[in-house]
Amino acid sequence: GAIVNGLAYHGGFIPFGATFLVFTDYMRGAIRISALSNLQTIWIMTHDSIGLGEDGPTHQPVEHLAALRAIPNLVVIRPADANETREAWRAAINRQNGPTLLALTRQSVPTLDRKTFASAEGLHKGAYILADIGSGTEPEIILMASGSEVSLIIEAGIRLANKNHCVRLVSFPSWELFEKTPLQYQHTVLTPQTKTRLAVEMGVGLGWQKWVGDEGEVISIDNFGASAPYAKLMEEYGFTVENVLARAEKLLNKKR
């Protein structure tokens, strides 16, 4: 980390450092200095959730996204697919007054069909509407997620739409970028009158309350993971389409 920052101090380079997201614990000093010093350093962190599986909880980040989001002047981006990752790299290259951290998955994720969903360029605004689906003019519920969990809210949203609900799907790769947008845009994405909201992210739920509000909920991990094949972990910890659907339906029924 110190070497990467040294290259940024020297100039003439846009340096990057890369490792598992969980090891940002050991790099926090260097990441903090890059933010404190307004260095254009790019931190590329992979294996960003319990989705890495058998390595177990020592290698599975849980609180790390929240801890990194707490560092001032650090932009954290967790892309949902290959197209968002491309845009995240563009954002990191274009951001010259501070560091950018990319949190990337180990497991494969589907590449979203951008003929069906909004352009991945929405990433530069931090959060954007992928699609409004189902019947009705105003969304009954907003499903939001970052990274690999975006595919879960899409599948659950499609099932809700097939049950005659109007659903808004929001990809939310970066809190910091979203917070920099005008309030009018924020209200366009997270419509104030739609208070039924569900966020999905494989990490602690700390901070998501700001976006889901008093009447929303978060599917998160607020304890440590376990050692098992990642598909089994997803099932045990509730990161399945079925659980997202069930939690969304429960919220919708509560509204009634």
Secondary structure, DSSP 8 states (H G I E B T S, - for coil): -HHHHHHHHH-S---EEEEEGGGHHHHHHHHHHHHHTT---EEEEE--SGGG-TT-TTTS-SSHHHHHHTSTT-EEE--SSHHHHHHHHHHHHH--SS-EEEE--SS------TTTS--GGGGGGS-EEEEEESSSSS-SEEEEE-GGGHHHHHHHHHHHHTTT--EEEEE---HHHHHTS-HHHHHHHS-TT---EEEE-SS--TTTHHHH-TT-EEE---S---SS-HHHHHHHTT-SHHHHHHHHHHHHHHH-
